[in-house]
Amino acid sequence: MKVRVTVMLKEGVLDPQGKAISHALQTLGFPGVTDVHVGKIIDLDVAGTDRAAVQKQAEDMARDLLANLVIEDFTVEVLG
């Protein structure tokens, strides 16, 4: 089953990469961009047919390895 884990910095955590992108976009003539947040998407193929079990397994993976829970939040989406 395909699973997508999205990891983003928690609200209030400094995002220097997002700030740099925001500044660069302003410089390139995109004044409508007011805030940028950078994260990561991790796509996994997980063996199994039980959606709930695959969801829980992916959440465990995110909690144990894929996200730093001190500064990051994550979401898990079972795609198929």
C-alpha positions as CSV (number, residue, x, y, z in Angstrom):
1,M,0.0,0.0,0.0
2,K,1.3,3.5,-0.8
3,V,1.6,5.9,2.1
4,R,2.6,9.5,2.2
5,V,4.1,11.0,5.3
6,T,4.3,14.8,5.4
7,V,6.7,16.4,7.9
8,M,6.6,20.1,8.7
9,L,8.2,22.3,11.3
10,K,5.9,23.1,14.3
11,E,4.3,26.5,14.5
12,G,6.8,28.9,16.0
13,V,9.9,27.0,15.1
14,L,12.4,29.1,13.1
15,D,12.4,28.1,9.4
16,P,15.5,29.7,7.9
17,Q,15.1,27.8,4.6
18,G,11.5,29.1,4.3
19,K,12.7,32.7,5.1
20,A,15.4,32.4,2.4
21,I,12.9,31.2,-0.2
22,S,10.4,33.9,0.8
23,H,13.1,36.6,0.4
24,A,14.3,35.2,-2.9
25,L,10.7,35.2,-4.3
26,Q,10.3,38.8,-3.2
27,T,13.5,39.6,-5.0
28,L,12.4,37.8,-8.2
29,G,9.2,39.9,-8.3
30,F,6.6,37.8,-6.5
31,P,5.5,40.3,-3.8
32,G,2.3,38.4,-3.1
33,V,4.2,35.6,-1.2
34,T,4.1,36.6,2.4
35,D,5.2,33.4,4.2
36,V,6.9,30.1,3.2
37,H,7.2,26.9,5.2
38,V,9.5,24.1,4.0
39,G,8.9,20.5,4.9
40,K,9.5,17.1,3.5
41,I,7.3,14.4,1.9
42,I,8.2,10.8,2.3
43,D,6.4,8.2,0.1
44,L,6.5,4.6,1.3
45,D,5.3,1.3,-0.1
46,V,4.1,-0.7,2.9
47,A,3.2,-4.4,2.7
48,G,-0.3,-5.1,3.9
49,T,-4.0,-4.9,3.0
50,D,-5.5,-3.6,6.2
51,R,-5.6,0.2,5.9
52,A,-5.8,0.8,9.6
53,A,-2.8,-1.4,10.3
54,V,-0.8,0.2,7.5
55,Q,-1.8,3.7,8.8
56,K,-0.7,2.8,12.4
57,Q,2.6,1.3,11.1
58,A,3.4,4.5,9.1
59,E,2.6,6.7,12.1
60,D,4.9,4.6,14.2
61,M,7.6,5.0,11.6
62,A,7.1,8.7,11.5
63,R,7.2,8.9,15.3
64,D,10.3,6.7,15.7
65,L,12.4,7.9,12.7
66,L,11.0,10.2,10.1
67,A,10.1,13.2,12.2
68,N,11.8,15.0,15.0
69,L,8.9,15.4,17.4
70,V,10.6,18.1,19.4
71,I,10.4,20.5,16.4
72,E,8.3,18.8,13.7
73,D,4.7,17.6,13.2
74,F,3.7,15.0,10.7
75,T,0.6,13.7,8.9
76,V,0.1,10.2,7.4
77,E,-2.1,9.6,4.4
78,V,-2.7,6.1,3.0
79,L,-3.0,6.5,-0.7
80,G,-3.9,3.1,-1.9
